[in-house]
Amino acid sequence: MNFYDILKSAHSGWRYIVFILLLIAVIQALAGWFGKKAYTEGNRKLNVFTLISAHIQLLLGLVLYFLSPLTKLPSSEALGRYWKMEHISIMVIAIILITVGNAKSKKVADAVAKHKTIAIFFGLAFIFIVAAILMMTKSDPSKTFFGVS
């Protein structure tokens, strides 16, 4: 197994951690927002762990971007276009949303407003990620939504 295969496996496996943490953070934020609950240290830690896991995924993905033979495919082909432009663009936008949402939530004093900020920004990031995964399954029929690639 070479360096590229190790990174690809790490990136592929780490996505589950990001996906699960993001889903839990969004659900918890929605419950806090609509239930008018206090913003706890546990909420803060979950949001920070979600942020960190997303940034680790980004770093793994950036290295893969420059090593992957998929990014060498012509942009005129759906698969090449997806891996060269669409995947990285959508995922970077999602991570920016997570980062901005986490930063904005720190500046808000009200607990419900903190939950609302996290729910909106992390929720949008979650939607972007799901959309990118669905686009991947359309561009590359050999991939599935939760399949290991």
Order of alpha helices (4+ residues) and beta strands (2+ residues): alpha-alpha-alpha-alpha-alpha
